[in-house]
Amino acid sequence: MFPKFDKIGMPLLGVAAGVLFVLEAKYKLRRRVRSKPKRLLENASVAAAALPALRLVLIPGMYAAARWANNRQFGLLPWLKLPKAAHYTLGFLLLDYGNYFWHMLMHRSHLLWRFHNVHHSDLDLDLSSAWRFHVGENFASVPYRGGVIALLGVPAPLVLFYEVIFEGCTAFHHSNLRLPYKLEKQLCRVMVTPRMHGIHHSIVRQETDSNYAVIFSWWDRLHQTLRLNVPQDAVTIGVPAYRDPAEQSPVHLFRMPFKKQRPWKLPDGTVPQRAKLPEPTQLLP
Ligand SMILES: [Zn+2]
């Protein structure tokens, strides 16, 4: 149905993932707390449901929404009547801005958090976390992402192009790759980087509830949800009430959204806190 996406986009993503997999093993950013093969197996089994849902439901849903709007010249972009390059550039930027809000909504809505919690409850963060999403989260994003696409009137081919970049960036910022600090300091002015997203996976609530952006880090800067001031070796990855490795089995993870949610506390009842840190927009190593 999407020959260019399947024949060019997917193999490119496969190569990018392969390169990241090798690099993150060689240049580690954070110390692991669990066995890598065990986690790979767990995360692969979560992805085994999420990835078909992405390719067979979410992507066709978003594409259909774009086609519906394009056929009617519906949405903000056709209304603006911009030159083609500006039309496509603005479409790309607004898609990313829409996903910033979707990610924030998943943290703010109790219902959506039940599903997004499966992604955050990983006790380590690496490339495999990039596809550890509950299948319910992918289904839930169809009406939101499709709706945004229709309202914006994004060209249908741009939806697929954006998705390839979106998936590539998701793989990159979840990876456990230690980039040279000076390089990452420059890079995170524009895009989301592994250190920036590592803070988003911290067990400290205020840190998890920041850095929502997917491709461009500007959206977090714009809405003052940017937090770069935590050194990576001070970050504990996960969700405080979900730290039992026995609950990381595929069956437990699948059932997690449908069970009573636990408060944001460690098993001993304490709430993870952080002492005052410097200016939030200053990236620490
Ligand atoms: Zn999140």
Residues whose N, C-alpha, C, O or C-beta is under 5 A from the ligand:
A	BS01	ZN	none
